[in-house]
């Protein structure tokens, strides 16, 4: 294992199977409410200069997972910026058990994004800014561009977390989880006891990717630094995330969106609801959705064929701006 220690302090895991693209500058920043986030930025690697892609990670993810994707965007002439959300990766954990995914309010992710935009993107990265959000990052990004439509010119959402399977509607899930949190259970884990993080023996039945090499690459990173990973979410996380997803499902939500959005649903997704993505996509005035057939949840960690479709959709979507 090789570690890159940036002058600002954070360590990033670099492996022969997962090298960091050249030119990376990594650091820590503090949000407006005092949470320390780990971030990384890269300059463009090709001409002409086309702006900056901001990658918003999904739940459980971390900067190292996107090294390959960073290189893809840089070859297209984009600078790239990303950060670990509060409660995961190399950013501050919020409760005593660092292996649980936790946040007090889904709006806190909005604080992370707005702080990153103001402290890193605006001073250090070339405009225009394009959002690429995966899963939970897609939902957080969607809510972020509604709060401030000047942050990003366009948003590509990959398998955004608009609804998940709980046995109840998102509204009723939120009510149930809020009730449990009210009685002091907010920091307790929720989910199946058998749920575990990525492991070498888990590839055969994993819901994330059909690509063994990319799956094992992430396993190797987590083996090198287990502290990057998190497992099950807490009751409070599910309560506030369900509340956010219920908001997106309301009839008035699409009218509030003013930024062009393209959502890609994974045809074989069992993690988030592709039907919910389609339902929102059909109601958007400034956006639409596409389905990538046979893809599992993590479109950019999938096979070359699936990744190629996702990146081609990005290329066409961004090109529309100059057309």
Secondary structure, 3 states (H helix, E strand, C coil): CEEEECCCCCEEEEECCECCCCCCEEEEEECCCCCEEEEEEECCCCCCCCCEEEEECCCCCCHHHHHHHHHHHHHCCCEEEEECCCCCCCCCCCCCCCCCECCCCCHHHHHHHHHHHHHHHHHHCCCCEEEEEECHHHHHHHHHHHHCCCCCCEEEEECCCCCCCCCCCHHHHHHHHHHHHHHHHCCCECCCCCCCCCCHHHCCCCCCCCCHHHHHHHHHHHHHCHHHCCCCEEHHHHHHHHHHHHHHCCCCHHHHCCCEEEEEEECCCCCCCHHHHHHHHCCCCCEEEEEECCCCCCHHHCCHHHHHHHHHHHHHHHHHHHC
